[in-house]
Amino acid sequence: MLDRIYILLISVVAISHLSQAQLLEGLYCGKENCYDVLGVTRASSKNEIARSYRQLAKKYHPDLHRDLKAKAEAEEKFKIVANAYEILKDEESRTDYDYMLDNPDEYYAHYYRYYRRRVAPKVDVRIVIFVTISIISIIQYYSAWQRYETAIKYFMTVPKYRNRALEIAQQQGFLGTDAGHKKRGKSKSEQKEEQESIIRMVIEEKMDIKGAYAKPTFFDILWIQLILSPYTLVKYIYWYLSWVWNHSILRKPYTEDEKLYIIRKYMNMGQHQFDSIEDHEKAEYLKNQLWIKQNYKVWQKEKEETMKKQLAENSRYKQYRRYIKNHGVGRMTFDDS
């Protein structure tokens, strides 16, 4: 008889521990069962759960209680009811909660499922990506126009480009034979403003502005580049295979553009940066056969030596070297005079 009572007590304790193991502190409704909180069962439909929640919300709404103690208790109960409803009204969250009830021993899986849903962004990731790419594209395009405007204004102040623009304007008939020709009925400021607009127009449309100074286009923004990325990838693969076939297998000589490409790679320059180099400098590169690695190394070494020599002869650089020699790097001195 005693043995049977002992076994019965052990069974009751085991069942009690098992029911507690289903409910984890800090997850979902904590140690309380979300279905019990709302007074429903696992077989209840979404409408039944919503109806029960509305009834409990009216009962425990803090505004319905005037006594401070009763109001505080009602507010706490209202939070528990609202939390239970948030969990059970969502199909995916309810599925995760039912899984926890059916698999009480998978503690780590329950924590992962719960906090993955809590931490995960509420907004669709596709919308976030779309908005992010759009913002980057707008900023990219706006910044390119800002750089372009700055470059045009700079070219308009440089005598070399300004005088050339005036010559082209006269040849094209935009200005009179005299660049300073005065037109009747216009003040000096109006004449100057008109001349400046003509110079700007000539620099933009008639002169060859390359590299980073070229006028921005929509093809440069991130959105268009992503749309064209499959075409760009196929084009690159075709170019690479052609390069290997022509120069590694058939041993064909390089064309002028291919030679300039190799030189640009040796210089670690982007396409826009390399395009901004004057044509006579590129011709010098080709003359020195810099697409040959050994020739490029010799040329680069000579260039470095020339730059060092120029710096050594520069008066400002000499002053800087004397200062470093006398005062040292980072040395603080005080002049009492």
C-alpha positions in Angstrom: 0.0 0.0 0.0 2.8 2.4 0.9 4.6 1.5 -2.2 1.6 2.4 -4.3 1.2 5.8 -2.6 4.9 6.5 -3.1 4.7 5.8 -6.8 1.6 7.9 -7.1 3.3 10.9 -5.5 6.4 10.5 -7.8 4.0 10.5 -10.8 2.2 13.6 -9.6 5.6 15.4 -9.1 6.8 14.3 -12.6 3.6 15.5 -14.2 3.9 18.8 -12.4 7.5 19.3 -13.6 6.5 18.3 -17.2 3.7 20.9 -17.3 6.1 23.6 -16.0 8.8 22.6 -18.5 6.4 23.4 -21.3 6.3 27.1 -20.2 9.6 29.0 -20.1 10.2 32.2 -18.3 10.8 35.1 -20.7 9.1 33.4 -23.7 5.6 34.2 -24.9 3.3 34.3 -21.8 6.0 33.2 -19.4 4.9 30.6 -16.8 1.2 31.1 -17.8 -0.5 29.4 -20.7 -1.6 31.9 -23.3 -4.7 29.9 -24.0 -5.6 29.8 -20.3 -5.0 33.6 -20.1 -7.7 34.2 -22.7 -9.9 31.4 -21.5 -9.8 29.5 -24.8 -8.4 26.2 -26.0 -6.0 25.1 -28.7 -9.0 24.1 -30.8 -10.5 27.7 -30.7 -10.7 29.6 -33.9 -9.2 33.1 -34.5 -12.7 34.6 -34.2 -13.2 32.9 -30.8 -9.8 34.1 -29.6 -10.6 37.7 -30.7 -14.0 37.6 -29.0 -12.5 36.4 -25.8 -9.8 39.1 -25.9 -12.4 41.9 -26.4 -14.4 40.7 -23.4 -11.3 40.5 -21.2 -10.0 43.9 -22.5 -13.2 45.6 -21.5 -13.1 43.9 -18.1 -9.5 44.8 -17.3 -9.1 48.1 -19.1 -7.4 50.5 -16.6 -9.7 53.4 -17.4 -12.7 51.5 -16.0 -11.1 51.4 -12.5 -10.8 54.5 -10.2 -9.2 53.0 -7.2 -5.4 53.2 -7.6 -4.7 49.7 -6.4 -7.4 48.2 -8.5 -6.3 50.2 -11.5 -2.7 49.0 -11.1 -3.8 45.4 -10.9 -6.1 45.8 -13.9 -3.3 47.4 -15.9 -1.0 44.5 -15.2 -3.7 42.0 -16.1 -4.5 44.0 -19.2 -0.9 43.7 -20.4 -0.9 40.0 -19.9 -4.1 39.6 -21.8 -2.9 41.8 -24.6 0.4 39.9 -24.9 -1.4 36.6 -25.1 -3.7 37.9 -27.8 -0.7 39.2 -29.8 0.8 35.7 -29.7 -2.3 33.8 -30.6 -3.8 36.1 -33.2 -0.7 35.6 -35.5 -0.7 32.3 -37.3 3.1 31.8 -37.4 3.5 32.9 -33.8 0.7 30.6 -32.7 2.3 27.7 -34.5 5.6 28.4 -32.8 3.9 28.5 -29.4 2.0 25.2 -30.0 5.3 23.7 -31.1 6.8 24.7 -27.7 3.9 23.1 -25.9 4.3 19.9 -27.8 8.1 19.8 -27.5 9.0 21.0 -24.0 12.5 19.7 -24.0 13.8 21.7 -27.1 14.7 24.7 -25.0 17.3 26.2 -27.4 14.9 25.8 -30.4 12.2 27.6 -28.5 14.4 30.6 -27.6 15.7 30.8 -31.2 12.2 30.8 -32.7 10.9 33.4 -30.2 13.7 35.9 -30.4 14.2 35.4 -34.2 10.6 36.6 -34.6 11.1 39.5 -32.1 14.3 40.8 -33.6 13.4 40.3 -37.2 12.4 43.5 -39.0 8.7 44.1 -39.4 9.1 45.7 -42.8 9.5 43.5 -45.9 13.2 43.1 -46.6 12.5 43.7 -50.3 11.1 47.1 -49.6 14.1 48.0 -47.4 16.5 46.9 -50.3 14.4 48.8 -52.9 14.4 52.0 -50.8 18.1 51.7 -49.9 19.2 51.3 -53.5 17.0 54.2 -54.6 18.4 56.5 -52.0 22.0 55.5 -52.9 21.2 56.1 -56.6 19.7 59.6 -55.9 22.7 60.6 -53.8 25.1 59.2 -56.4 23.4 61.1 -59.2 23.2 64.3 -57.2 26.8 64.1 -56.1 28.0 63.5 -59.7 26.1 66.6 -60.9 27.7 68.6 -58.0 31.2 67.5 -59.1 30.4 68.3 -62.7 29.2 71.8 -61.8 32.3 72.4 -59.8 34.5 71.2 -62.6 32.7 73.4 -65.2 33.1 76.5 -63.0 36.7 75.7 -62.5 37.4 75.3 -66.3 35.7 78.6 -66.9 38.3 80.3 -64.7 41.4 78.6 -66.2 42.8 80.8 -69.0 43.7 77.7 -71.2 40.1 76.5 -71.4 38.5 79.9 -71.3 40.5 81.3 -74.2 39.9 78.1 -76.2 36.2 78.4 -75.5 36.2 82.0 -76.7 38.0 81.0 -79.9 35.5 78.3 -80.6 32.6 80.7 -79.8 33.9 83.2 -82.3 34.5 80.6 -85.0 30.9 79.2 -84.5 29.5 82.8 -84.6 28.3 82.8 -81.0 30.4 86.0 -80.4 31.4 88.8 -82.7 34.9 89.0 -84.2 35.9 90.8 -81.0 35.3 88.8 -77.8 34.7 92.1 -76.1 32.2 93.3 -78.7 29.5 95.5 -77.2 25.9 95.0 -78.1 23.6 98.0 -78.1 20.8 98.1 -75.5 22.6 95.9 -73.0 24.5 96.9 -69.9 28.0 95.7 -69.1 26.8 93.2 -66.5 24.3 91.8 -69.0 27.0 91.5 -71.7 29.3 89.8 -69.2 26.6 87.4 -68.1 25.8 86.5 -71.7 29.5 85.9 -72.5 29.9 83.7 -69.4 26.9 81.6 -70.5 28.3 81.2 -74.0 31.7 80.1 -72.6 30.0 77.6 -70.4 27.9 76.3 -73.3 31.0 75.9 -75.5 33.0 74.1 -72.7 30.1 71.7 -72.1 29.1 71.0 -75.7 32.1 71.8 -77.9 35.1 70.9 -75.8 36.2 67.3 -75.0 35.7 66.9 -71.2 36.7 63.4 -70.1 37.0 61.2 -67.1 35.5 62.3 -63.8 34.6 65.7 -65.4 32.2 64.2 -68.0 28.5 65.0 -67.7 26.7 62.5 -65.5 24.3 60.1 -67.1 21.6 57.8 -65.7 23.8 54.8 -66.8 26.2 55.6 -64.0 23.7 55.2 -61.1 23.5 52.1 -59.0 20.0 51.1 -60.1 20.9 51.1 -63.8 24.1 49.3 -63.1 22.3 46.5 -61.2 19.7 46.2 -64.0 22.5 45.9 -66.6 24.7 43.7 -64.4 23.7 40.4 -66.3 24.6 42.0 -69.6 27.8 43.5 -68.1 28.8 40.1 -66.6 28.2 38.3 -70.0 30.1 41.0 -71.8 33.1 40.7 -69.3 33.2 36.9 -69.7 33.2 37.2 -73.5 36.0 39.8 -73.3 38.0 37.7 -70.9 37.7 34.5 -73.0 38.6 36.5 -76.2 41.6 38.0 -74.4 42.9 34.5 -73.4 42.2 33.1 -76.9 43.8 35.9 -78.8 46.8 36.7 -76.6 47.5 33.6 -74.5 46.8 30.9 -77.1 47.1 32.5 -80.5 49.8 35.0 -79.3 48.3 37.9 -81.3 49.8 41.4 -80.8 48.0 43.9 -78.7 45.9 46.7 -80.3 46.4 50.3 -79.2 43.4 50.2 -76.9 44.6 46.9 -75.3 48.0 48.4 -74.7 46.4 51.4 -73.0 44.3 49.0 -70.9 47.4 47.1 -69.7 49.1 50.4 -68.9 46.1 51.6 -66.9 46.1 48.4 -64.9 49.8 48.8 -64.1 49.0 52.4 -62.9 46.1 51.1 -60.7 43.8 53.8 -62.3 40.1 53.6 -62.9 38.7 54.2 -66.4 37.4 57.7 -65.6 40.7 58.7 -64.0 42.7 57.3 -67.0 40.4 59.0 -69.5 41.2 62.4 -67.9 44.9 62.1 -68.9 45.9 64.2 -71.9 46.3 62.4 -75.2 49.9 63.4 -75.7 50.8 61.7 -72.3 49.1 58.5 -73.5 51.1 58.8 -76.8 54.2 59.0 -74.6 53.2 55.9 -72.8 52.8 54.0 -76.0 56.1 55.4 -77.4 57.9 54.0 -74.3 56.1 50.7 -74.6 54.8 50.8 -71.1 52.5 47.8 -71.7 55.6 45.7 -71.2 56.1 45.1 -67.5 59.8 45.6 -67.5 59.6 48.9 -69.4 56.9 50.1 -67.0 59.0 49.3 -63.9 61.9 51.2 -65.4 59.7 54.2 -66.3 58.1 54.2 -62.9 61.5 54.2 -61.2 62.7 57.1 -63.3 59.5 59.0 -62.6 60.0 58.5 -58.8 63.6 59.6 -59.0 62.5 62.7 -61.0 59.8 63.6 -58.4 62.4 63.2 -55.6 64.8 65.5 -57.4 62.0 68.1 -58.0 61.0 67.9 -54.3 64.7 68.3 -53.3 65.0 71.5 -55.4 61.7 72.9 -54.3 62.2 75.8 -51.9 59.1 75.0 -49.7 60.2 71.4 -49.4 63.7 72.6 -48.3 62.1 74.8 -45.6 60.1 71.8 -44.4 63.1 69.6 -44.2 65.1 72.2 -42.3 62.2 72.6 -39.9 62.0 68.8 -39.3 65.8 68.7 -38.9 65.8 71.5 -36.3 62.6 70.8 -34.4 61.9 67.2 -35.1 58.5 65.6 -35.7 55.8 66.5 -33.1 58.2 68.7 -31.1 56.5 71.7 -29.4 58.4 74.9 -29.1 57.5 78.3 -27.5 58.6 81.6 -28.8 59.2 84.1 -25.9 59.9 87.0 -28.2 
